[in-house]
Amino acid sequence: MPSTASLHGQVTGNASSTDRPTMHYGKKDVFVYRTYAKPLKANKQIPESNFQERKNTLFGVDVQVALHGEAFLKNYTDGDNSTCVATDTMRNYIELSGGKIEYSTIDGFLVETAKGFLKQWPHIEQVDLAGQSVEFDDVPVEKNGKIENSGIMFRPRKTERPRASVSVRRNGDNFEIVNHVSGITDIHLMKITGSSFKGFIQDEYTKLPEKEDRNLFIYVDIDWTYNNFEDGANLDTSNYVPAEQIRDIAATVFHELNDQSIQHLVYQIGLRILERFPQLKDVSYYTNNRTLSEVAPADNGKGKVYTEPTLPYGFQAFTVTRDDLKK
Ligand SMILES: O=c1[nH]c(=O)c2[nH]c(=O)[nH]c2[nH]1
């Protein structure tokens, strides 16, 4: 199976009609910053989140593109570039798409851009596009004696970045979405009490002490798929699930649950997400354990002193499906 362009490491299957299924090429890190893109509104309110709207006044996305098609074979075998869309051209196409499409999500931007590629160059069989948001926060400033968001000035944020990937394939005269994943990367959450880790295998290799109550610091990436591609990969966002609501569910469940491990925690987060959003098919995780190392209790008996954990770090990967919700 070929692995195709995706920031999620998704595999889309045999993408080309050629007997060289790994053949694809493209461009990475195409940055598109669009001002005054269409706002994204929450379609429903959920108890775990007060998210209402993503304003999209400054919408940045880091895009990766890959093209598939039998017609590209001669670029390799004969040095014949007559069918080659230069990767520089791909970059220009994606950048200009940023001003042509009225998108409010990365998913919508990518799917329309992918269809645009297939229209523009009829020998392309499949386009894979992946995008990761470049996040900016509106900066609070003083306006007439009150502190309010500037609206025109932003500061970059490195965490909690929505992301998406799509693959769109030519099918006769139609363009068919064959893969779509939506997600959010680098949710960093630190809980100072209410987590334990005990009961794990004890043998001659075990050094880690059991903990009835520990701090738990996790880096979490969450990806989800829809029952119908059209609900997520579309300019119409009436069934779209905003990444902010997923992020807020993760935080609420982490806050509420007396978790026995990261594995236990992510399963419960997954169940809650699927319960809230019936249009989703499954929820996948990649977590990184950054639990801080304890140095000493504070002299006043109330707090503790911690320091950074040492390498190496543990990770967990898991997919929660609708079958899990039935159980
Ligand atoms: O939540 C955890 N899960 C593990 O599998 C594990 N392993 C470990 O050393 N610490 C932890 N914490």
The ligand as an SDF file (V2000), in Angstrom:
LIG
                    3D

 12 13  0  0  0  0  0  0  0  0999 V2000
   -0.8770    6.6530   31.7040 O   0  0  0  0  0  0  0  0  0  0  0  0
    0.1490    5.9560   31.6000 C   0  0  0  0  0  0  0  0  0  0  0  0
    0.1340    4.8450   30.7960 N   0  0  0  0  0  0  0  0  0  0  0  0
    1.2190    4.0300   30.6460 C   0  0  0  0  0  0  0  0  0  0  0  0
    1.1780    3.0090   29.8970 O   0  0  0  0  0  0  0  0  0  0  0  0
    2.3850    4.3740   31.3670 C   0  0  0  0  0  0  0  0  0  0  0  0
    3.6190    3.8140   31.4530 N   0  0  0  0  0  0  0  0  0  0  0  0
    4.3510    4.5810   32.2890 C   0  0  0  0  0  0  0  0  0  0  0  0
    5.5580    4.3700   32.5940 O   0  0  0  0  0  0  0  0  0  0  0  0
    3.6050    5.6290   32.7660 N   0  0  0  0  0  0  0  0  0  0  0  0
    2.3860    5.5270   32.1820 C   0  0  0  0  0  0  0  0  0  0  0  0
    1.2580    6.3040   32.2750 N   0  0  0  0  0  0  0  0  0  0  0  0
  1  2  2  0
  2  3  1  0
  2 12  1  0
  3  4  1  0
  4  5  2  0
  4  6  1  0
  6  7  1  0
  6 11  2  0
  7  8  1  0
  8  9  2  0
  8 10  1  0
 10 11  1  0
 11 12  1  0
M  END
$$$$
